[in-house]
Amino acid sequence: MADPFTQSSPRGLVGLWMYRNDGGMAILDRLRGQLTEAGYRVVWDFDMRQCYVLEGRVYTVDGFDLSSLDILYHMNIDEHNPYQIEILRALELSGVNVFNDWNAFTTARDKFHTNAILRRNGLHVPPAALLHKSTKRSFIDRLFELWGRVVYKPRQNHGAIGVMLFDTAEMLWDFILTTRPYVDSYYFEKYIPFGEHDYRVEIFNNEVIGGYSRRRNHRFKTNVTQGGAMLPIPPTTERQQIALRAAKILNVTTTIVDMIESIDNGQTYILEVNPIMGIFVESAMRAGTKMPVTEPDPAYSNDEKKLACLVQYINSYFGRGK
């Protein structure tokens, strides 16, 4: 493997912190290849969880000065942790252009903050509540009187890990009694009943670059990690506009917006604005890890478009046009 810290180029220094599982390594190889061919020096083989900060500059565990980067693209949610997010902030504070930027990334990854901001801006999101761990049983009873069924969501997890649906106040109260020695607060949403699938819209730099749906094989989760299956259902113009507005409100450069349609009133609700670009589906399918080994439908075959968007965005940063 070529030394990622000794590639020569005077045209710009680009950092990539990307996932390598689920076909991600193939995408990383292709992206850095395209950037290198375009004349950039690419720094990629480092672990942000092992970096350190000294006198305002960020270094890899091997001592490479990451603050010398011009721009950093990060897409590695499976390996994020609180320390790595601090390093991301430190990189930005040291002068590196980070996208998605730290503020947009941390806002979008917090489900409570996202829900509150979108609601304030007039978008439809599920009714929500944030409770201290000392909440009383009487208030839990009140939630069920208001909502019928309640969904608990860890505020900063992904892949629907830890998301739980409660049908009775008694069940939820038992959960709180069991877990509150280990948590500070609880984030809840009203359960919005929907059909057999969700809707996803992929956004890059204020443009829709794709979309599809996921059929649920779980009682209420559509995530592929929870058994969901890909469906070639492109988003309607209305849902594209909803997603674009959500991305603009949160100021994310790239995201994938998850939505459902209520079977009670036909209303579209935003469930999540992801803090990173949606996974490279074609590569993931061919890897056969979280997705079955198959050729993806053209309706969501957007790997080439995503790669082109990333290269174009970086070119634009350096003033080199499309």
N, C-alpha and C positions, 0 to 999 in steps of 0.2 A: 504494500500500500504506500502511495506517495506520502511524503511528510506534509501534513496539512498546514504547517506553520512556515514552510519555506518556499511556497509557490511564489514566483516573482511576477509582479505587475505594478506599474505605476498608476493604473487607471482607477483604483479604488479598492478598499478592503471591506469585504462582505463576510459577515458571520452567519452561520446557520446552526440553530439548536433545534433539531427535529427528531421526531420519533423514528425508531428503526424496526419496530415490530410490525406485524400485519402488512408487510410489503413496503414499509416506509423506507427501508434501506435502499431499495431500488429507486424510489423517488428521490431520495437524497443524492444518490449517485448521479442521476440524470440532471437534477437541478444544479449541482455544483459543476457538472460537466458543461452545461450550457453557459453558466456564468464565467467559468474559466475560459471557454472559447470566445466569449464576448470581451475578454481582456481583464477581468477582475481577478484579484487574489482572493481566494476563498478559505476561510478558517472554519472548520466544521467538526474536527475530531476532539471534542472536549466535553466535559460534564459540568454543567453549570452548578450542580449540587456540591461540587468539590472546589469551586472557585473561592477566592478570598479577596478582601478589599484592604488596600494599604494606602493611606494618605490620599484617599479619594479616587484611586484607580483600581480597576478590577483585574485580577490575574487568574489564569488557570492554575491547576495544581502543579503544572510543570513550569510555571513562572512566565508564561506568555501574557503580554499586556493586552487584554481584551478591550480596554478603553481606547486602544488605537484603531478599533474598528470605525468605519464610517457609518455602517448600517447593520442592524441585526434583525434577521427574521427568525421568530421562534414559533414552533408548533410541536410541542412535546408534552401534552397534558398528562400522559401516563406516568411521566417521571417528575412531575412538578411536586414541590413541597414548600413549606413556608420559607425555608432558608433560600431556596432557589429563587423565589419571588423577590426576596430582599436583594439578591444579586442582580436580578433583572432591573430593579429600581436603581441600584447603584450604577449599573451600566448607563442608564438613561441620564442620571445626574452627572455622570462623568463626561457627557457630551455625545454619546452614541445615539443615533436615530434608531429607535426600537419600534417595530410594528408587529402586532398591535401594540400601541404604546401602553405603558404600565397602568395608567389610570383607566383606560378603556378595558384592558384585560382584567384587572382586579374587580372592576365594577360588574362586568358581564359574568364573571365566574361566581359572583355572589348572588344567589337566586333571590334573596330578600331584597337587596338593593335594586336588582334589575326589575323585579315586580313593581316596586314602589315608584321607580322612575318612569317606567312605561305607563303605569296607571295615571300618574300626575300629568303625563303628556297626552292623555286621552285614548290610549290603545287598550284593547280588551285583554285583560289578564285575569286569572282566577282570583277570587277573594282570598286574602292572605292574612296571617297573624304571626307575630313574633312574641313569644312568651318567655319570661324568665323561668328558670328551673324551679322556683318556689311557687309557681302558679297553683291555684287551688282547684280541687275537684269540681267545685261549682262552676268555674269558668269553662272547664272542659265540657261539662254538661251543656253549657250555653252554646259552645261551638257546634255541638251536634244538633241542637235545636235550630240554629241558624242555617247550617250547611247540610245536614243529613249524613254525609260521609266526609272523612278528613284524611288528607294525605300529609304524611310527615316527609320532609325533604332535608337532608343534610345540605347546608347552604353552599358548600364548595366542592362537592363530589361530582363525578361525571359517570356516564354510562348507567344511570339509574341505580347505582350502588347505594344501598341504604334507604332508598325510597320505599315507604310502606303505606298501605291503604288500611284504614281502620273503619270498621262498620258500626262500632258501638263505643260509647264513652268509657265503658268499663275496660274494654281492650286497650284503649289509648291510655287510660289512667294507669293500668298495670305496666305499660311500656314506660311511662314517665317515672314511676316509682323505681323501676329497675335501672334506668339509665341516668337519672339526674345526678347521682354522685360523680358522673364522668363528664357532664356537659354543663355549659353556662346558660344556654337558651335553646328554645325549640322554634323551628320555623314550620308553619302549617299552611296548607292551601285547601280550599274547598275542592272536592273531587268533581271534575266536570265529565260526565259520562259522554263517550264518543263512540264512533263506529269501529270498524275493524282495522283502521289504519290512521296514521298521522299525516302531516304534510311538512316537507323540509324545503327551505329556499336557501341557496348558497349565494353569498354576496361577496364581491371584491371591489373595493374602491368605488362604492356607490353604484355598482352595476350588478344585475342578476347574472350569474354565470351558470346556473343550473338548478335543478330541484327534482325531488322524487318523494315517494312515500315509503313507510315501513308498516307491514302488516304485523299485528300483534299476535303472538302465540302465548302470551301471558295474560293474566286477568286484566291488567291495565297498562303494562309496559310494552312499548314498541321497540325499544333499543335492541340492536342486533346482538349485543352482549347478553341480553335477556331473552333471546330466542326469536327476535323480530326478523322478518324477511323483507328484502328489498322489493319494491313495486314500482314499475315505470309509469307513475302518475305525475305528470308535470304540474307545477303549481299554476293556479289561475292568475290572471292579471291582477285581480284584487288582492290575492295573497302575496304576490310579488311586491305590490305596493306597500302592504302592511310590513313585510320584512325589510324593505328598503327604509321605511320610516323608522323602524326599531333600530336598525343599524346606525342610522344617522343620529338618532337621539343619544345613543350610547357612544357615538364617535368611534366605532370600531372600523378598522380598515377592511378586515375580512372576517366573516362569520358564517354560521349556518343557523337559521332561525327555525325553531320547532314549533308547530302549531297543530291544533286539533279543532274539529268542528263539533259543537255540542249537539247531541241528539235531542235535547230538550227544547232549544230555541233556534238552532241552526247558526248560532254565532260562532265565528272563528276566534279562538283564544290563543295567545302566545304563551307557550309553556317555558321556553328557554331561548336566550340569545347566547349562543356558544362563544367563548372568549377566543377561539381559534377557528381557522378555516376547517371546513368539513374534511373528513378523511379522504384520501385518494382511493375511491371505491374500486376502480378497475384493478389497481395493484393489490388491494386487500383481497379481492375475490380470487385473484390468481395465486395469492399466497395461501389461501385456504385455511386461515386460522379462525378469525371471528366470522368470516363469511364463507359460504360454500365455494369450492373450486368450480368456476363457470365463467363463461364469457358474459360480461355485463351488457345490459340492454343499452342501446344508444341513448335512451332517455336520460340516463345518468352516467354516461361515459364522458366525464369531464376532466380526466387527468391531464390531457394535453392543454386544455383551456386554462386549468389552474396553473400549470407550469408556465405557460405563456404570460399569464397575468403577473406572476411573481417576477419574472425576468423583466417585463415591461415596467413594472413599478420601480424596480431597482434601477433600471436604465433612466427612468424619469427623475429619480432622486439625484443622479449624477448629471442631469441635464443633457442626456443623450437621446431623448425622444423615444419613439416607439421602436 
